[in-house]
Amino acid sequence: MNLTQREKQTIAAGAVLFGLIVAFQVFVKPAINRVRTLRRVVSDKQQLLGELRAKSEQYKAVSRGLEKIRLEMGRKPEERKILSFVERTQKDSGLMQKVVYMKPSTMTVKDVYEQNTIEIKLQSITLDQLIQFLLKIESSELTIGIRTLEIKRGLRDLGLLDTTIQLVSLSLIGSD
């Protein structure tokens, strides 16, 4: 079979075009798809990295807070005596005559810490007296907090309050 020059050129052009299409399908198209996938993955990973950095900062803040609590718990025993602190605070707030009862209790937590709890019942106090007392407790340098707070209107005078407060403090066992 004799082909003319034009037919040979057409066949050669077709073969080159077929070769380019095959090369595009085999090499270029997968590379383009891979680049798109990598760009999407990089974007997702950058977002994940940002989240990890935020979690890392949160972890560091919690670790610093925990270390601060450990340092406070390791201080001198007389600084941590919750009962004497609460009595001083009641006296400073003018609540000594309003105390119905104070129930201290101690519980061991995981053989390392001692949880000291005091339940205080106050009767016929004003809202201002309660707020001042709670502010002094919360602003203390001791590791002490308010676990529960129950407030009721007074039975005799509706303008006064009856309240039960449960305070809690942690200390290391054996540091007394």
PyMOL commands that set and color helices and strands:
alter all, ss='L'
color gray80, all
select helices_A, chain A and resi 5-73+77-80+82-93+96-98+127-138
alter helices_A, ss='H'
color red, helices_A
select strands_A, chain A and resi 99-109+113-125+144-153+161-172
alter strands_A, ss='S'
color yellow, strands_A
deselect
rebuild
show_as cartoon
